Amino acid sequence: MKFSNNYKKLTALLFLISFGTINAQENITYEQALEKAFQQNRTLKNSKLISEYQEKLKASYLDIPQTEIGAQIGQLQGVETDNTFSISQRFSFPTVYTKRKKMLDAEWSASVVNQNLTKAQLTKEISDVFYRILTLQEKKKVIGYISKLYSSFTDKASLRLKKGEANILEESTAEIQNEQAKTQLNMLENDLNIAKLQLQLLLQSDKSYQPVSDQPTMNVNLQVSEEMIQQHPELQYLNQQIKVNEAEAQFEKSKLLPELMVGYMNQSMKNLNNNRFNAVQVGVGIPLFTKGQRALAKATKAKVAISENEYQRKEIELKNRFVQQVNNYTNQLKVVESYEQKQLPKSETILKTVQKQMEVGEIDYLDWVILTNQAVKTKVEYIDNLERLNQIGSELNFLLSK
C-alpha cells in the first residue's frame, strides 16, 4: 500500500511538471528559432570568442626578446676601481616577423570562416528538429483521430457483447486496436517531448517552444548548380587551412635566417685621465646547427600537402552528396505528390464511407477495422514521407550554405 501511495504521488508530480511545461510553451516560427539560436547558442558563441582571441593574437607577431642590461664594478683596468654599464638587444631577422604576422592573419581568417561553418551546421540542426516536430504533430492528429474511433468502437463492441449481439472475437479485436492506438499516441507524445527538448537545447533557452508554420515542409531551391558547392563554408574553411599551413611553412623556414644583435657599452677608465669611453656592438647570430629546424620546416610542408588533399577529398564528397540529394529530393517529391493527389483523397473517401456504413449497419466490425487501418496507414505513410522529404531538404540546404 505504501508503494502504491508513493507511485500515485510520483505520477501526480510528473503530471504537474508536464502540465506546467506545456503551459509554458511559446509559439515560435522557423525564422525566429534561427534568430534566437544565432543569439544564444553557446557553440556559436564559442566560435565567435575563438575568432576574437585569434584577432587579438595577431598583435603578438612582434615577439622581441628581453633587453639585456649589465653592469660591472671593480679593478677592470688596473688598481683603480672602474665601472662598466652595458645594454644590448637581440632581434630575429625582420623576415621572421613578417612571416609570423602572415601566419597569425591566416589563422584569424580561418577562425572567421569557421564561424560560418558553425552557423551552417547549427541551421541544419534547427531545421531537422523544427520540421520533425511539425511532422510529428501532424502524425499525432491522425493517430489521435483513430484513437477516438477505436475507443468508440471498443465501447460499442463491449455493449454488443453484453447484449449478445457480438462474439468475444469482435470485442477482443476492438480492445487490441484501441490499445495499439493508445500505445502509438504515447510513443508519439514521447518523441515530441524529446524533439522539443532538443530544440530547447539548440536555442540554449530555459523555455519550451512550440514550432508553428503554414506548412510542415521546408522550402528548398532546386534552381542551383554543382558549382555552388565551392562556396560551402566547410570547403572555405579547408581552403583557409591550406593558407594557414603554407604560412606556417614559410614561418618555420624563416627561422633559419640569422639573428641580429646591437649593443651599447659605457666604461670608466681612471688610469686615463679619469675619462669614460663609449662603444657600440653589432653582431649576427649564425645558425650552424639547423638539422632540427630544417626537419620542422620540411614537416610543415607535408602539412600543406595533407590539407590540400583533404580539401580535394571533401570537395568530391560534397559534390557527390549534392547530386545524390538532388535526385533523392526530386524522387521523394514525386512520392509526396502521389500521396497528395491520389492516395490521400482515396483514404479519406474510405474513412468517410466505412463510418457511414458502420452507422447504418452495412459493414461488419472486422471489415471496418481492416478498411480503417488501411486508410490510416496511408495517412501515416504520407506524413513519414513528408518527414523524409524534410530530411533530404535540410541536407540540400546545408550543402548550399554560403
N, C-alpha and C positions, 0 to 999 in steps of 0.2 A: 504493500500500500504506500509505503514511503517512497519507493521508486516511482510509482505511478504519479504521486503528487509532484515530485521533482520534475518528472517528464512534462507534466501539464504546465508547470511554471516556465520551464525552458521553452516549450512550444509557444506560450503566450509572449515571452520575451522576444523570441525570434520574429513573431508576427508583428509586434510593435515596432521592432527595428526595421523590418521590411516595409511596414506601412509608412513609417517616418521617412524612409529613403525614397519611396515612391512619391510622397507628397512634396519632397524637397527637390524633385526633378525639375529642371528648367529646359524649355524648348531651345533648340539650337540648330541653325542651318549649317550646311557644309562650309560655306564661306566664313561664317562666324567661328566654326570649330577650327578652321585653319588659322584664322587671325589670332584666336586665343592661344593656340598651340605655339605659334611663332613668338608670342609674347612671353609665355610661361614655361615652355618645355625646357627642362634642365639640360638635356643633351644638347639642344641647340644653343642654349646659353653658354654651355661649356665650350663649344666650338668657337663662339664669339670671344670668350675670355682667352682662349689659346691664341686667337688672332691678335688680340690686344697685347698679349705677352710677347708675341713674335715682333710686333711693331716696336715695342719698347726695346727689345733686344737688338734692333738694328743699330742703335747708337753705340753699342759695345764693340763695334768693329775696330775702333781706335784704342786697342788694348796695349798701352805703353808700360814697360816695366818700371819699377820704383826707381826714383832718383837716388844715386849713391852719394852720400856726404861723409867725408872723412876728416880727421884732424890728428896731428902728431905734435908732440912736445918733448923736447929733450936735447941732448948733445948731438945734433944732427951733422954739424959741420966742424966740430972741434970741441973745445972745453966750454964754450959759451952755450947757453940754453936757447935754442931756437924753436920756432913753431911753424907748422905747415897746415894749411886748410885746403881741401880739395872738394870738387863736386863733379860728378860725371853722370852721363845718361846713355843708356843703350836703346837702340831702335831696331825694329825689324826693317827690312828693305821696304820702301814705300809700296812696291807692287803687292806685298803681302797684305797690307791694309786694304788696298783696292779690291783684291780677290776675296778677302773676308767680307767686305761690305756687299759684294755681289752675291755671295752665298747667303748672307742673312736676308737680303732683299728677296731672294728666290724662296727662302723658307717662309717668309711672311706672305708672299703671294700664294704659296701652296696652302697656307692656313686659311686664307680668304676663300680660295676655291673650295676648300674642304667644308666651309660653311654652307656653300651652295649644295654640295653633295648631301650633307646632313639634313638640310631643308627639304631636298627632293625625297630622301628616304622617309622623313617624318610625314611629308604629304601623302606618300603611298600608304603608310601605316594608318593614317587618319582615314583615307579613302576606303581601305579594306574594312576597317571596323565600322565606320559610319554607315556604309551601304549594306554591310552584313546585318546590322541592327534593323535597317529598314526592311530587308527581305525576311528576316525572322519575324518581324511584326506582321507582315503580310501572311506568312505561314501560320502564325498564331490565330489570325482571324479565321482562316479556313478550318483549322483544327478545332477552334472554339465553336464554330458553327456546327461542325459534325458532332462534336461532343454533346451539344444541346439536342441534336436529332436522336443520338443514341440513348441519351438519358430519358427522353420522352418514349423512345422505342422500348426501353427496359421497363418503364412503368406500365406501359400498355401490355407488354408480354406477361408481366407478373400478374396483372389484373385478369388477363385472359386465362392464365393458368389456374387461378383461383376459381374462375367460373367454369372451368372445364372446357373452354373453347380453344385451348392450345396445349401442346405437349411440353415435356421438360426440355426437349431439343431446342424449341423456339426460345424458351426462357433463358436457357444456358447460352445460346448464341447472342442474345441481347446483352446479357451480363458481360460476356467476353468482349464484345465490340465496345461497350461502354467503358470498361476498364482500360482497354487499349487506347481509347481516345483520351482518357484522363492521364494515362502514363505519358503519351506523346505531348500533351499540353504541359505537364510538369517538366518534362525534359526541355521543351522549348522555352519555358519560363527560366529554367536554369541557364540555358545557352544565352538567353537575352541578358540576364543579370551579369554573366561573365563578360559578354561583349561590352556592356555599359561600363563595367569596371575597367576594362581595357581602354575604352575611350577616355574615361576619367583620368587614368594614369598618363595617357599621352598628353592630355591637356594640363596635367600637373595641377589638378583642382581638387578641392575638398567637396565640391558639388557633384551631384549626379545629373547627367544631361540626357534629354530626350531628343534624338535627331528627328528633324521634320524636313520634308521635301515634297514637291509636287509630284515627283515620280521616284520609284525605287531603283532606278538605274542611273548611272553616272554618264556624263557627256564625254564622248570620245571623238576626236577629229581624225578621220581616216585620210584626209587630203594632205598627206605628208609623204616625204621621200626618205629613203635609206640614208641619204647624206646628212640628215638632221641629227643622226646618231653622233656625228663628230662634235656636236655641241653639248653632249651629255656631260654632266658635272663629274662623273667618275672618270671619263676619258680626259677631261680637262685637268683633273687632279693628277692623274698619272702622267700626263704630258708635263705638268709643272714639276713633278718629281724627277723627271729626266733633267730638267733645267737645274734643279737643286743638286743633283748628283754631279752634273757637269761642273757647276760652280764649286762644289766641294773638291772635285778632282783638281781643278785649277788652283784652288787654295792650298791643297796639300803639296802640289808641285812647287808653288811659290816659296814654301818653307825651306827649299834647298838653296835659296839665294842667301848671300852673306848678310850678317848683322852689322849694324853701324854703331860706332861709339864716339862720343865727343865729351871732352872734359876740360876743366879749368883748375889750376893749382896756384896758390899764393904762399910763398915761403919767406921767412925772415932769415937774414944772414948777418949776424952781429960782427962776424970777423971781417966783413966787407963794408965798413963804414955804417954799420947798423942799418943797412938798406933792406927793402923787401923786393922780391923778384916774382914775376908772374910767368905762367906757362900755359899754353893751350895744348890739349892732347886730342888727337883724332885717330880712330882705329877701325879696323874692319875684322869681323869675325868670319873666318873662312871655314865652311863646313867640310871637314875632312872625312869624318866617319858618317856616311849618309846611307848606309845599307838599309837601316830600319825605316828611315823616312821615304827612301825610294820604293821600298816594298809597300808602304802605306799608300803612296801616290798611285802605284800600279793597281792596288786593290780597289781604290775609289774609281778607277777607270772601269773595272769589272762591274761595279755597281751601276754605272751608266748603261752598260750592255744589258744588265738584268732589268733595269727599269724600262728600257726600250722594248725588250722582249715582252714584258708584262703589259705594256701599252698595246702592242700589236695583238697579243692574245686576247685582251679584254675587248679590243675593237672588233675582232672577228666574232667573239662571243655575243656582244651586244647586237651586232648586225644580224646574226643568226637568230637570236631571240626575237628581234623585231619582226623579221619575216615570218617566223612561226606564229607569233601572237597576232599579226595582221590576218593571217589565214584562219587562225583559231577564232578570232573575233567575228570575221565575216561569216564563217560557218555557224557559229553559235547564234549570231543574229538571225540567221535563216531559221534555226530551230525555234527560237523565241517567237518569231513572226508566224511560224506554222502553228504554234500553240494558240497565239492570239487570234489568228484568222480562221482556224478550223477546229482545233481540239477543245479549246475553252468554250466556244459557243455550244458545241455538241454536249459537253459535260454539263453545262448549265441547263440545257434542254432536258437531259436525263434526270437531273436532280428535281426539276420542277414537275416533270411528268410522273416520276415514281412517287412523289409526295401526294400528288392529286389522286393517283391510282390507289395509294395506301389509304387515303381518307375515305374513298368510296368502296374499298374492299375489292378492287380489281387486280390486285397483285398480292402474292403471299409474302410472308416476312422474310424468308430466306432469299427469294429473288430480289426483294427490296434491299437487303443487305449487300448482295453481290453488286447490284447496279449502283447503289450509293457509294460503295467503296471504290468502284471503278471511276466514277465521276470525281470523287475527292482525290483519288490518286493522281488523276490528270492535273488537277489544280495544284497539288503539292509538287508534282514534277515540273510544272511551269515555273513555280517560284524557285525551285532548285536550279533550273536553267537560267533564271534571272540572276541568281547569285553567281553562277559560273560565268555569265556574261560580265558581271561587275568585276570579278577577279581578273579576267583577261583584260578588261578595260583599264583597271588600275595598273596592271603591269605595262600596258601600252603607254599610258600617260607618264609612267615613271621613265620608260625608255626614251620618251620625247622631252624629258626635262631639260631645262637650259640653266 
